[in-house]
Amino acid sequence: MKALDKGWKVSPVCGNDNHGFYGISHNTSRTFVLATNLTKVAILEAMKHRRTYAALDKNIQCRYTANGAIMGSTLDRPVKFEFNISINDPDTGNPKDKITKIDIVKDGGACVESYNTPAFSSTGVRACTI
Amino acid sequence: MTNKYFFVRVWNAEAAMLPWQPDGTGGVAGSGLDGQIGLPRDEYYLFSAGFQESSGS
């Protein structure tokens, strides 16, 4: 967040500092990339345009748009922001993996909207304007 | 030139049950995430950024 507050256009990655097979198999840090297909060119293009997200979950699915622009995009100073957010975790049968809250955070880390599930369907899309 | 930005943060039950503490305890064990980006793990369970250009001065 400090980098974002300094004006850097960065997108998140998640790594892990493991020292053995246990850590590799049990610590599920993931960097997810929204690529148009599974080719090197497409994946690098997605990373270049910041279509990434980071999680300590192995298979959570997250994507959103703001005013129709996919996450990581740069917008032209709109007055209102309409978000479409889609979150899904195939393992929500596991109590630990149940999605409990979704926040929209802005400059300086201020939380501008917060949705507690199940008010926000974890497998659906939420539209909001701020 | 400065930027305004938004990102989406998602919490699941595991992250909510194990809040990160300033003494380094809590959080999701073994994640290494706090050490790598220097921020509390529970705040960064997952996020993705969006940006808005501002004119600056």
N, CA and C atoms of all chains as a GROMACS GRO file, in nm:
protein
  561
    1MET      N    1   0.082  -0.119   0.000
    1MET     CA    2   0.000   0.000   0.000
    1MET      C    3   0.087   0.126   0.000
    2LYS      N    4   0.201   0.117   0.066
    2LYS     CA    5   0.292   0.232   0.064
    2LYS      C    6   0.336   0.266  -0.078
    3ALA      N    7   0.360   0.163  -0.156
    3ALA     CA    8   0.400   0.185  -0.295
    3ALA      C    9   0.287   0.250  -0.373
    4LEU      N   10   0.164   0.204  -0.351
    4LEU     CA   11   0.049   0.263  -0.419
    4LEU      C   12   0.032   0.409  -0.378
    5ASP      N   13   0.050   0.436  -0.248
    5ASP     CA   14   0.036   0.573  -0.201
    5ASP      C   15   0.144   0.665  -0.257
    6LYS      N   16   0.256   0.608  -0.294
    6LYS     CA   17   0.361   0.689  -0.355
    6LYS      C   18   0.336   0.712  -0.504
    7GLY      N   19   0.229   0.650  -0.555
    7GLY     CA   20   0.196   0.670  -0.696
    7GLY      C   21   0.248   0.563  -0.787
    8TRP      N   22   0.311   0.461  -0.732
    8TRP     CA   23   0.360   0.352  -0.817
    8TRP      C   24   0.240   0.270  -0.864
    9LYS      N   25   0.241   0.234  -0.989
    9LYS     CA   26   0.136   0.146  -1.041
    9LYS      C   27   0.188   0.003  -1.036
   10VAL      N   28   0.153  -0.060  -0.930
   10VAL     CA   29   0.200  -0.197  -0.909
   10VAL      C   30   0.079  -0.288  -0.890
   11SER      N   31   0.102  -0.414  -0.909
   11SER     CA   32  -0.002  -0.512  -0.877
   11SER      C   33   0.061  -0.622  -0.793
   12PRO      N   34  -0.021  -0.691  -0.717
   12PRO     CA   35   0.035  -0.779  -0.614
   12PRO      C   36   0.081  -0.915  -0.666
   13VAL      N   37   0.184  -0.964  -0.600
   13VAL     CA   38   0.224  -1.103  -0.615
   13VAL      C   39   0.238  -1.160  -0.475
   14CYS      N   40   0.231  -1.289  -0.464
   14CYS     CA   41   0.246  -1.354  -0.334
   14CYS      C   42   0.352  -1.463  -0.347
   15GLY      N   43   0.455  -1.452  -0.267
   15GLY     CA   44   0.561  -1.552  -0.268
   15GLY      C   45   0.569  -1.622  -0.134
   16ASN      N   46   0.667  -1.707  -0.121
   16ASN     CA   47   0.679  -1.784   0.002
   16ASN      C   48   0.827  -1.815   0.026
   17ASP      N   49   0.862  -1.818   0.152
   17ASP     CA   50   1.000  -1.847   0.192
   17ASP      C   51   1.002  -1.984   0.259
   18ASN      N   52   1.012  -2.085   0.180
   18ASN     CA   53   1.004  -2.221   0.232
   18ASN      C   54   1.142  -2.283   0.246
   19HIS      N   55   1.151  -2.379   0.337
   19HIS     CA   56   1.278  -2.446   0.361
   19HIS      C   57   1.259  -2.597   0.366
   20GLY      N   58   1.176  -2.648   0.282
   20GLY     CA   59   1.157  -2.793   0.282
   20GLY      C   60   1.028  -2.830   0.214
   21PHE      N   61   1.009  -2.959   0.196
   21PHE     CA   62   0.892  -3.007   0.123
   21PHE      C   63   0.763  -2.978   0.199
   22TYR      N   64   0.767  -2.979   0.333
   22TYR     CA   65   0.644  -2.953   0.409
   22TYR      C   66   0.591  -2.814   0.374
   23GLY      N   67   0.680  -2.718   0.376
   23GLY     CA   68   0.637  -2.581   0.347
   23GLY      C   69   0.583  -2.568   0.206
   24ILE      N   70   0.648  -2.634   0.114
   24ILE     CA   71   0.603  -2.625  -0.025
   24ILE      C   72   0.464  -2.685  -0.041
   25SER      N   73   0.438  -2.794   0.028
   25SER     CA   74   0.309  -2.861   0.010
   25SER      C   75   0.199  -2.803   0.097
   26HIS      N   76   0.236  -2.733   0.205
   26HIS     CA   77   0.133  -2.686   0.297
   26HIS      C   78   0.108  -2.535   0.292
   27ASN      N   79   0.203  -2.458   0.249
   27ASN     CA   80   0.184  -2.313   0.243
   27ASN      C   81   0.147  -2.275   0.101
   28THR      N   82   0.023  -2.238   0.083
   28THR     CA   83  -0.029  -2.224  -0.052
   28THR      C   84  -0.032  -2.078  -0.096
   29SER      N   85   0.080  -2.014  -0.094
   29SER     CA   86   0.085  -1.877  -0.147
   29SER      C   87   0.070  -1.883  -0.298
   30ARG      N   88  -0.008  -1.794  -0.348
   30ARG     CA   89  -0.032  -1.794  -0.492
   30ARG      C   90  -0.034  -1.654  -0.550
   31THR      N   91   0.026  -1.638  -0.667
   31THR     CA   92   0.003  -1.521  -0.750
   31THR      C   93  -0.086  -1.566  -0.865
   32PHE      N   94  -0.199  -1.501  -0.880
   32PHE     CA   95  -0.293  -1.536  -0.987
   32PHE      C   96  -0.282  -1.431  -1.098
   33VAL      N   97  -0.290  -1.477  -1.220
   33VAL     CA   98  -0.280  -1.388  -1.336
   33VAL      C   99  -0.403  -1.408  -1.424
   34LEU      N  100  -0.470  -1.299  -1.457
   34LEU     CA  101  -0.586  -1.307  -1.546
   34LEU      C  102  -0.537  -1.291  -1.689
   35ALA      N  103  -0.504  -1.402  -1.752
   35ALA     CA  104  -0.454  -1.402  -1.889
   35ALA      C  105  -0.563  -1.451  -1.984
   36THR      N  106  -0.555  -1.408  -2.108
   36THR     CA  107  -0.658  -1.447  -2.205
   36THR      C  108  -0.640  -1.592  -2.249
   37ASN      N  109  -0.519  -1.645  -2.237
   37ASN     CA  110  -0.498  -1.787  -2.263
   37ASN      C  111  -0.366  -1.829  -2.199
   38LEU      N  112  -0.342  -1.958  -2.199
   38LEU     CA  113  -0.224  -2.011  -2.129
   38LEU      C  114  -0.102  -2.015  -2.222
   39THR      N  115  -0.062  -1.898  -2.264
   39THR     CA  116   0.061  -1.888  -2.342
   39THR      C  117   0.152  -1.788  -2.271
   40LYS      N  118   0.281  -1.799  -2.298
   40LYS     CA  119   0.377  -1.708  -2.237
   40LYS      C  120   0.345  -1.564  -2.272
   41VAL      N  121   0.311  -1.541  -2.398
   41VAL     CA  122   0.281  -1.404  -2.443
   41VAL      C  123   0.161  -1.348  -2.367
   42ALA      N  124   0.056  -1.427  -2.354
   42ALA     CA  125  -0.067  -1.380  -2.289
   42ALA      C  126  -0.044  -1.356  -2.140
   43ILE      N  127   0.032  -1.443  -2.077
   43ILE     CA  128   0.056  -1.428  -1.933
   43ILE      C  129   0.142  -1.304  -1.906
   44LEU      N  130   0.245  -1.284  -1.988
   44LEU     CA  131   0.328  -1.165  -1.969
   44LEU      C  132   0.250  -1.038  -1.997
   45GLU      N  133   0.162  -1.044  -2.096
   45GLU     CA  134   0.078  -0.928  -2.128
   45GLU      C  135  -0.013  -0.895  -2.010
   46ALA      N  136  -0.071  -0.997  -1.949
   46ALA     CA  137  -0.159  -0.975  -1.833
   46ALA      C  138  -0.080  -0.915  -1.716
   47MET      N  139   0.041  -0.964  -1.693
   47MET     CA  140   0.122  -0.910  -1.583
   47MET      C  141   0.160  -0.765  -1.612
   48LYS      N  142   0.192  -0.738  -1.738
   48LYS     CA  143   0.228  -0.600  -1.777
   48LYS      C  144   0.114  -0.504  -1.747
   49HIS      N  145  -0.009  -0.551  -1.763
   49HIS     CA  146  -0.126  -0.465  -1.740
   49HIS      C  147  -0.186  -0.484  -1.600
   50ARG      N  148  -0.109  -0.544  -1.512
   50ARG     CA  149  -0.143  -0.554  -1.369
   50ARG      C  150  -0.269  -0.636  -1.343
   51ARG      N  151  -0.296  -0.731  -1.426
   51ARG     CA  152  -0.413  -0.815  -1.400
   51ARG      C  153  -0.370  -0.934  -1.314
   52THR      N  154  -0.327  -0.903  -1.195
   52THR     CA  155  -0.284  -1.007  -1.102
   52THR      C  156  -0.352  -0.987  -0.967
   53TYR      N  157  -0.361  -1.093  -0.892
   53TYR     CA  158  -0.399  -1.081  -0.752
   53TYR      C  159  -0.323  -1.185  -0.672
   54ALA      N  160  -0.318  -1.163  -0.542
   54ALA     CA  161  -0.236  -1.247  -0.455
   54ALA      C  162  -0.322  -1.305  -0.346
   55ALA      N  163  -0.292  -1.427  -0.306
   55ALA     CA  164  -0.369  -1.491  -0.201
   55ALA      C  165  -0.286  -1.597  -0.131
   56LEU      N  166  -0.325  -1.626  -0.010
   56LEU     CA  167  -0.269  -1.739   0.062
   56LEU      C  168  -0.360  -1.861   0.046
   57ASP      N  169  -0.453  -1.849  -0.043
   57ASP     CA  170  -0.544  -1.959  -0.074
   57ASP      C  171  -0.503  -2.014  -0.211
   58LYS      N  172  -0.516  -2.145  -0.228
   58LYS     CA  173  -0.462  -2.205  -0.350
   58LYS      C  174  -0.550  -2.189  -0.472
   59ASN      N  175  -0.678  -2.160  -0.453
   59ASN     CA  176  -0.765  -2.160  -0.571
   59ASN      C  177  -0.878  -2.058  -0.567
   60ILE      N  178  -0.868  -1.956  -0.484
   60ILE     CA  179  -0.972  -1.854  -0.481
   60ILE      C  180  -0.972  -1.779  -0.614
   61GLN      N  181  -1.091  -1.745  -0.660
   61GLN     CA  182  -1.104  -1.677  -0.788
   61GLN      C  183  -1.160  -1.538  -0.766
   62CYS      N  184  -1.091  -1.439  -0.814
   62CYS     CA  185  -1.130  -1.300  -0.791
   62CYS      C  186  -1.111  -1.221  -0.919
   63ARG      N  187  -1.210  -1.144  -0.952
   63ARG     CA  188  -1.193  -1.048  -1.060
   63ARG      C  189  -1.294  -0.936  -1.040
   64TYR      N  190  -1.259  -0.819  -1.085
   64TYR     CA  191  -1.356  -0.711  -1.077
   64TYR      C  192  -1.327  -0.609  -1.185
   65THR      N  193  -1.430  -0.530  -1.212
   65THR     CA  194  -1.414  -0.418  -1.302
   65THR      C  195  -1.458  -0.292  -1.229
   66ALA      N  196  -1.404  -0.180  -1.271
   66ALA     CA  197  -1.449  -0.048  -1.225
   66ALA      C  198  -1.487   0.030  -1.350
   67ASN      N  199  -1.612   0.069  -1.358
   67ASN     CA  200  -1.665   0.137  -1.477
   67ASN      C  201  -1.636   0.055  -1.603
   68GLY      N  202  -1.645  -0.073  -1.592
   68GLY     CA  203  -1.627  -0.162  -1.705
   68GLY      C  204  -1.482  -0.197  -1.737
   69ALA      N  205  -1.388  -0.134  -1.668
   69ALA     CA  206  -1.246  -0.160  -1.694
   69ALA      C  207  -1.195  -0.267  -1.598
   70ILE      N  208  -1.125  -0.364  -1.652
   70ILE     CA  209  -1.078  -0.475  -1.569
   70ILE      C  210  -0.975  -0.425  -1.467
   71MET      N  211  -0.965  -0.494  -1.356
   71MET     CA  212  -0.872  -0.456  -1.249
   71MET      C  213  -0.731  -0.437  -1.303
   72GLY      N  214  -0.664  -0.337  -1.247
   72GLY     CA  215  -0.531  -0.301  -1.294
   72GLY      C  216  -0.532  -0.191  -1.398
   73SER      N  217  -0.652  -0.157  -1.449
   73SER     CA  218  -0.663  -0.055  -1.552
   73SER      C  219  -0.642   0.084  -1.494
   74THR      N  220  -0.611   0.179  -1.581
   74THR     CA  221  -0.604   0.320  -1.543
   74THR      C  222  -0.724   0.391  -1.601
   75LEU      N  223  -0.797   0.461  -1.516
   75LEU     CA  224  -0.919   0.530  -1.559
   75LEU      C  225  -0.891   0.679  -1.576
   76ASP      N  226  -0.981   0.746  -1.644
   76ASP     CA  227  -0.961   0.887  -1.676
   76ASP      C  228  -1.044   0.976  -1.583
   77ARG      N  229  -1.008   0.977  -1.458
   77ARG     CA  230  -1.067   1.065  -1.356
   77ARG      C  231  -1.219   1.066  -1.356
   78PRO      N  232  -1.284   0.953  -1.345
   78PRO     CA  233  -1.430   0.954  -1.335
   78PRO      C  234  -1.475   1.010  -1.200
   79VAL      N  235  -1.599   1.056  -1.196
   79VAL     CA  236  -1.656   1.106  -1.071
   79VAL      C  237  -1.713   0.991  -0.989
   80LYS      N  238  -1.775   0.896  -1.057
   80LYS     CA  239  -1.833   0.780  -0.989
   80LYS      C  240  -1.763   0.653  -1.035
   81PHE      N  241  -1.765   0.558  -0.946
   81PHE     CA  242  -1.703   0.429  -0.977
   81PHE      C  243  -1.808   0.320  -0.957
   82GLU      N  244  -1.831   0.245  -1.062
   82GLU     CA  245  -1.924   0.134  -1.050
   82GLU      C  246  -1.843   0.004  -1.056
   83PHE      N  247  -1.847  -0.068  -0.947
   83PHE     CA  248  -1.768  -0.190  -0.937
   83PHE      C  249  -1.855  -0.312  -0.966
   84ASN      N  250  -1.799  -0.404  -1.036
   84ASN     CA  251  -1.856  -0.537  -1.050
   84ASN      C  252  -1.752  -0.635  -0.998
   85ILE      N  253  -1.785  -0.701  -0.890
   85ILE     CA  254  -1.687  -0.785  -0.822
   85ILE      C  255  -1.737  -0.930  -0.823
   86SER      N  256  -1.652  -1.019  -0.859
   86SER     CA  257  -1.686  -1.161  -0.857
   86SER      C  258  -1.582  -1.237  -0.776
   87ILE      N  259  -1.626  -1.304  -0.673
   87ILE     CA  260  -1.536  -1.382  -0.587
   87ILE      C  261  -1.591  -1.524  -0.580
   88ASN      N  262  -1.505  -1.619  -0.593
   88ASN     CA  263  -1.549  -1.758  -0.580
   88ASN      C  264  -1.435  -1.842  -0.523
   89ASP      N  265  -1.469  -1.927  -0.429
   89ASP     CA  266  -1.373  -2.025  -0.380
   89ASP      C  267  -1.437  -2.162  -0.390
   90PRO      N  268  -1.381  -2.250  -0.470
   90PRO     CA  269  -1.442  -2.383  -0.485
   90PRO      C  270  -1.445  -2.463  -0.356
   91ASP      N  271  -1.368  -2.422  -0.256
   91ASP     CA  272  -1.358  -2.500  -0.133
   91ASP      C  273  -1.438  -2.441  -0.017
   92THR      N  274  -1.542  -2.366  -0.044
   92THR     CA  275  -1.614  -2.303   0.066
   92THR      C  276  -1.686  -2.406   0.154
   93GLY      N  277  -1.684  -2.534   0.115
   93GLY     CA  278  -1.732  -2.639   0.204
   93GLY      C  279  -1.640  -2.656   0.324
   94ASN      N  280  -1.516  -2.614   0.309
   94ASN     CA  281  -1.421  -2.611   0.420
   94ASN      C  282  -1.446  -2.485   0.502
   95PRO      N  283  -1.478  -2.498   0.632
   95PRO     CA  284  -1.510  -2.378   0.711
   95PRO      C  285  -1.404  -2.269   0.704
   96LYS      N  286  -1.278  -2.306   0.696
   96LYS     CA  287  -1.172  -2.206   0.689
   96LYS      C  288  -1.177  -2.125   0.559
   97ASP      N  289  -1.235  -2.183   0.457
   97ASP     CA  290  -1.234  -2.118   0.326
   97ASP      C  291  -1.361  -2.039   0.298
   98LYS      N  292  -1.451  -2.033   0.394
   98LYS     CA  293  -1.572  -1.954   0.372
   98LYS      C  294  -1.535  -1.806   0.364
   99ILE      N  295  -1.580  -1.741   0.260
   99ILE     CA  296  -1.552  -1.599   0.244
   99ILE      C  297  -1.640  -1.521   0.341
  100THR      N  298  -1.580  -1.434   0.420
  100THR     CA  299  -1.655  -1.366   0.525
  100THR      C  300  -1.678  -1.218   0.497
  101LYS      N  301  -1.587  -1.158   0.422
  101LYS     CA  302  -1.601  -1.013   0.402
  101LYS      C  303  -1.525  -0.969   0.278
  102ILE      N  304  -1.581  -0.871   0.211
  102ILE     CA  305  -1.516  -0.814   0.094
  102ILE      C  306  -1.514  -0.663   0.111
  103ASP      N  307  -1.397  -0.606   0.100
  103ASP     CA  308  -1.381  -0.461   0.116
  103ASP      C  309  -1.338  -0.398  -0.015
  104ILE      N  310  -1.382  -0.274  -0.034
  104ILE     CA  311  -1.322  -0.190  -0.138
  104ILE      C  312  -1.241  -0.085  -0.064
  105VAL      N  313  -1.113  -0.081  -0.094
  105VAL     CA  314  -1.020   0.005  -0.022
  105VAL      C  315  -0.966   0.110  -0.118
  106LYS      N  316  -0.944   0.231  -0.069
  106LYS     CA  317  -0.895   0.338  -0.154
  106LYS      C  318  -0.766   0.396  -0.098
  107ASP      N  319  -0.724   0.506  -0.152
  107ASP     CA  320  -0.600   0.573  -0.116
  107ASP      C  321  -0.580   0.578   0.035
  108GLY      N  322  -0.460   0.554   0.076
  108GLY     CA  323  -0.427   0.559   0.218
  108GLY      C  324  -0.483   0.442   0.298
  109GLY      N  325  -0.539   0.346   0.231
  109GLY     CA  326  -0.592   0.228   0.301
  109GLY      C  327  -0.730   0.246   0.358
  110ALA      N  328  -0.798   0.354   0.320
  110ALA     CA  329  -0.933   0.377   0.373
  110ALA      C  330  -1.031   0.279   0.309
  111CYS      N  331  -1.110   0.216   0.393
  111CYS     CA  332  -1.211   0.122   0.344
  111CYS      C  333  -1.338   0.200   0.313
  112VAL      N  334  -1.377   0.203   0.187
  112VAL     CA  335  -1.493   0.284   0.148
  112VAL      C  336  -1.622   0.204   0.142
  113GLU      N  337  -1.612   0.075   0.119
  113GLU     CA  338  -1.729  -0.012   0.119
  113GLU      C  339  -1.688  -0.146   0.177
  114SER      N  340  -1.777  -0.205   0.252
  114SER     CA  341  -1.748  -0.335   0.310
  114SER      C  342  -1.874  -0.420   0.304
  115TYR      N  343  -1.860  -0.542   0.258
  115TYR     CA  344  -1.975  -0.632   0.244
  115TYR      C  345  -1.947  -0.759   0.321
  116ASN      N  346  -2.037  -0.788   0.411
  116ASN     CA  347  -2.025  -0.914   0.482
  116ASN      C  348  -2.105  -1.020   0.408
  117THR      N  349  -2.047  -1.136   0.393
  117THR     CA  350  -2.122  -1.245   0.333
  117THR      C  351  -2.211  -1.305   0.441
  118PRO      N  352  -2.328  -1.360   0.410
  118PRO     CA  353  -2.374  -1.390   0.275
  118PRO      C  354  -2.446  -1.275   0.205
  119ALA      N  355  -2.448  -1.155   0.266
  119ALA     CA  356  -2.510  -1.043   0.196
  119ALA      C  357  -2.446  -1.028   0.058
  120PHE      N  358  -2.317  -1.050   0.054
  120PHE     CA  359  -2.247  -1.054  -0.074
  120PHE      C  360  -2.230  -1.200  -0.109
  121SER      N  361  -2.300  -1.246  -0.209
  121SER     CA  362  -2.285  -1.386  -0.247
  121SER      C  363  -2.143  -1.412  -0.292
  122SER      N  364  -2.078  -1.507  -0.229
  122SER     CA  365  -1.937  -1.531  -0.259
  122SER      C  366  -1.917  -1.587  -0.399
  123THR      N  367  -2.024  -1.629  -0.461
  123THR     CA  368  -2.009  -1.682  -0.595
  123THR      C  369  -2.076  -1.592  -0.698
  124GLY      N  370  -2.118  -1.476  -0.653
  124GLY     CA  371  -2.192  -1.389  -0.743
  124GLY      C  372  -2.116  -1.262  -0.778
  125VAL      N  373  -2.189  -1.167  -0.825
  125VAL     CA  374  -2.132  -1.041  -0.868
  125VAL      C  375  -2.200  -0.930  -0.789
  126ARG      N  376  -2.123  -0.837  -0.743
  126ARG     CA  377  -2.178  -0.725  -0.667
  126ARG      C  378  -2.153  -0.596  -0.746
  127ALA      N  379  -2.256  -0.520  -0.766
  127ALA     CA  380  -2.240  -0.391  -0.830
  127ALA      C  381  -2.261  -0.283  -0.727
  128CYS      N  382  -2.173  -0.188  -0.721
  128CYS     CA  383  -2.192  -0.076  -0.628
  128CYS      C  384  -2.132   0.049  -0.690
  129THR      N  385  -2.181   0.161  -0.648
  129THR     CA  386  -2.132   0.288  -0.699
  129THR      C  387  -2.083   0.371  -0.582
  130ILE      N  388  -1.964   0.423  -0.593
  130ILE     CA  389  -1.909   0.507  -0.486
  130ILE      C  390  -1.850   0.633  -0.546
  131MET      N  391   0.279   1.409  -1.052
  131MET     CA  392   0.170   1.316  -1.082
  131MET      C  393   0.152   1.220  -0.967
  132THR      N  394   0.032   1.215  -0.918
  132THR     CA  395   0.000   1.116  -0.817
  132THR      C  396  -0.116   1.032  -0.867
  133ASN      N  397  -0.140   0.924  -0.802
  133ASN     CA  398  -0.249   0.837  -0.843
  133ASN      C  399  -0.347   0.818  -0.729
  134LYS      N  400  -0.471   0.808  -0.764
  134LYS     CA  401  -0.568   0.753  -0.671
  134LYS      C  402  -0.585   0.608  -0.710
  135TYR      N  403  -0.626   0.529  -0.617
  135TYR     CA  404  -0.639   0.388  -0.650
  135TYR      C  405  -0.747   0.323  -0.566
  136PHE      N  406  -0.789   0.209  -0.612
  136PHE     CA  407  -0.879   0.123  -0.537
  136PHE      C  408  -0.825  -0.019  -0.544
  137PHE      N  409  -0.852  -0.093  -0.443
  137PHE     CA  410  -0.833  -0.236  -0.458
  137PHE      C  411  -0.939  -0.311  -0.378
  138VAL      N  412  -0.955  -0.434  -0.412
  138VAL     CA  413  -1.055  -0.520  -0.347
  138VAL      C  414  -0.982  -0.613  -0.252
  139ARG      N  415  -1.031  -0.618  -0.131
  139ARG     CA  416  -0.970  -0.703  -0.028
  139ARG      C  417  -1.072  -0.808   0.015
  140VAL      N  418  -1.030  -0.930   0.020
  140VAL     CA  419  -1.120  -1.040   0.053
  140VAL      C  420  -1.072  -1.111   0.178
  141TRP      N  421  -1.163  -1.137   0.267
  141TRP     CA  422  -1.132  -1.209   0.391
  141TRP      C  423  -1.202  -1.344   0.386
  142ASN      N  424  -1.136  -1.446   0.431
  142ASN     CA  425  -1.208  -1.570   0.456
  142ASN      C  426  -1.200  -1.602   0.604
  143ALA      N  427  -1.266  -1.709   0.643
  143ALA     CA  428  -1.277  -1.740   0.786
  143ALA      C  429  -1.140  -1.762   0.848
  144GLU      N  430  -1.048  -1.823   0.776
  144GLU     CA  431  -0.917  -1.849   0.830
  144GLU      C  432  -0.844  -1.718   0.860
  145ALA      N  433  -0.850  -1.625   0.769
  145ALA     CA  434  -0.784  -1.497   0.790
  145ALA      C  435  -0.848  -1.421   0.906
  146ALA      N  436  -0.980  -1.429   0.917
  146ALA     CA  437  -1.050  -1.357   1.024
  146ALA      C  438  -1.022  -1.418   1.162
  147MET      N  439  -0.998  -1.547   1.166
  147MET     CA  440  -0.975  -1.614   1.295
  147MET      C  441  -0.833  -1.594   1.346
  148LEU      N  442  -0.742  -1.561   1.256
  148LEU     CA  443  -0.601  -1.553   1.294
  148LEU      C  444  -0.545  -1.414   1.264
  149PRO      N  445  -0.598  -1.314   1.333
  149PRO     CA  446  -0.551  -1.179   1.302
  149PRO      C  447  -0.403  -1.161   1.331
  150TRP      N  448  -0.338  -1.093   1.245
  150TRP     CA  449  -0.197  -1.063   1.262
  150TRP      C  450  -0.177  -0.971   1.381
  151GLN      N  451  -0.072  -0.995   1.458
  151GLN     CA  452  -0.042  -0.911   1.574
  151GLN      C  453   0.093  -0.842   1.554
  152PRO      N  454   0.108  -0.724   1.613
  152PRO     CA  455   0.234  -0.652   1.595
  152PRO      C  456   0.358  -0.729   1.641
  153ASP      N  457   0.340  -0.824   1.734
  153ASP     CA  458   0.457  -0.900   1.777
  153ASP      C  459   0.490  -1.014   1.681
  154GLY      N  460   0.418  -1.021   1.572
  154GLY     CA  461   0.450  -1.121   1.470
  154GLY      C  462   0.371  -1.248   1.483
  155THR      N  463   0.292  -1.261   1.588
  155THR     CA  464   0.211  -1.382   1.601
  155THR      C  465   0.083  -1.368   1.521
  156GLY      N  466   0.014  -1.479   1.506
  156GLY     CA  467  -0.112  -1.475   1.433
  156GLY      C  468  -0.089  -1.477   1.283
  157GLY      N  469  -0.191  -1.438   1.212
  157GLY     CA  470  -0.183  -1.445   1.067
  157GLY      C  471  -0.191  -1.590   1.020
  158VAL      N  472  -0.169  -1.609   0.895
  158VAL     CA  473  -0.171  -1.743   0.839
  158VAL      C  474  -0.031  -1.800   0.849
  159ALA      N  475  -0.016  -1.905   0.927
  159ALA     CA  476   0.117  -1.955   0.961
  159ALA      C  477   0.200  -1.987   0.838
  160GLY      N  478   0.323  -1.943   0.844
  160GLY     CA  479   0.418  -1.980   0.741
  160GLY      C  480   0.399  -1.909   0.609
  161SER      N  481   0.317  -1.807   0.608
  161SER     CA  482   0.290  -1.743   0.479
  161SER      C  483   0.411  -1.669   0.426
  162GLY      N  484   0.484  -1.605   0.516
  162GLY     CA  485   0.596  -1.523   0.471
  162GLY      C  486   0.552  -1.392   0.408
  163LEU      N  487   0.422  -1.373   0.397
  163LEU     CA  488   0.375  -1.254   0.326
  163LEU      C  489   0.409  -1.126   0.399
  164ASP      N  490   0.400  -1.129   0.531
  164ASP     CA  491   0.429  -1.005   0.604
  164ASP      C  492   0.576  -0.967   0.586
  165GLY      N  493   0.663  -1.064   0.588
  165GLY     CA  494   0.805  -1.034   0.574
  165GLY      C  495   0.840  -0.983   0.437
  166GLN      N  496   0.768  -1.030   0.338
  166GLN     CA  497   0.804  -0.992   0.202
  166GLN      C  498   0.756  -0.853   0.165
  167ILE      N  499   0.641  -0.814   0.216
  167ILE     CA  500   0.595  -0.682   0.179
  167ILE      C  501   0.585  -0.591   0.300
  168GLY      N  502   0.625  -0.642   0.417
  168GLY     CA  503   0.635  -0.556   0.534
  168GLY      C  504   0.504  -0.506   0.587
  169LEU      N  505   0.398  -0.580   0.564
  169LEU     CA  506   0.267  -0.536   0.610
  169LEU      C  507   0.194  -0.652   0.676
  170PRO      N  508   0.097  -0.623   0.759
  170PRO     CA  509   0.025  -0.731   0.828
  170PRO      C  510  -0.040  -0.826   0.729
  171ARG      N  511  -0.027  -0.954   0.757
  171ARG     CA  512  -0.082  -1.054   0.668
  171ARG      C  513  -0.233  -1.045   0.657
  172ASP      N  514  -0.298  -1.014   0.770
  172ASP     CA  515  -0.443  -1.018   0.766
  172ASP      C  516  -0.500  -0.904   0.680
  173GLU      N  517  -0.421  -0.802   0.658
  173GLU     CA  518  -0.469  -0.695   0.572
  173GLU      C  519  -0.450  -0.728   0.425
  174TYR      N  520  -0.370  -0.826   0.398
  174TYR     CA  521  -0.334  -0.853   0.260
  174TYR      C  522  -0.363  -0.996   0.221
  175TYR      N  523  -0.474  -1.045   0.269
  175TYR     CA  524  -0.508  -1.180   0.232
  175TYR      C  525  -0.518  -1.193   0.081
  176LEU      N  526  -0.577  -1.095   0.023
  176LEU     CA  527  -0.588  -1.095  -0.123
  176LEU      C  528  -0.620  -0.952  -0.165
  177PHE      N  529  -0.557  -0.906  -0.266
  177PHE     CA  530  -0.600  -0.777  -0.318
  177PHE      C  531  -0.560  -0.760  -0.462
  178SER      N  532  -0.618  -0.666  -0.520
  178SER     CA  533  -0.586  -0.635  -0.658
  178SER      C  534  -0.612  -0.487  -0.679
  179ALA      N  535  -0.527  -0.423  -0.752
  179ALA     CA  536  -0.533  -0.277  -0.757
  179ALA      C  537  -0.598  -0.226  -0.884
  180GLY      N  538  -0.664  -0.114  -0.872
  180GLY     CA  539  -0.711  -0.038  -0.986
  180GLY      C  540  -0.665   0.104  -0.969
  181PHE      N  541  -0.653   0.177  -1.076
  181PHE     CA  542  -0.591   0.309  -1.066
  181PHE      C  543  -0.676   0.415  -1.134
  182GLN      N  544  -0.658   0.534  -1.084
  182GLN     CA  545  -0.723   0.648  -1.146
  182GLN      C  546  -0.618   0.757  -1.162
  183GLU      N  547  -0.598   0.802  -1.283
  183GLU     CA  548  -0.501   0.910  -1.304
  183GLU      C  549  -0.553   1.038  -1.241
  184SER      N  550  -0.466   1.114  -1.180
  184SER     CA  551  -0.504   1.247  -1.136
  184SER      C  552  -0.409   1.345  -1.200
  185SER      N  553  -0.452   1.468  -1.211
  185SER     CA  554  -0.373   1.565  -1.287
  185SER      C  555  -0.247   1.606  -1.214
  186GLY      N  556  -0.253   1.604  -1.080
  186GLY     CA  557  -0.136   1.647  -1.003
  186GLY      C  558  -0.110   1.795  -1.022
  187SER      N  559  -0.006   1.843  -0.960
  187SER     CA  560   0.027   1.984  -0.975
  187SER      C  561   0.177   2.002  -0.971
   0.00000   0.00000   0.00000
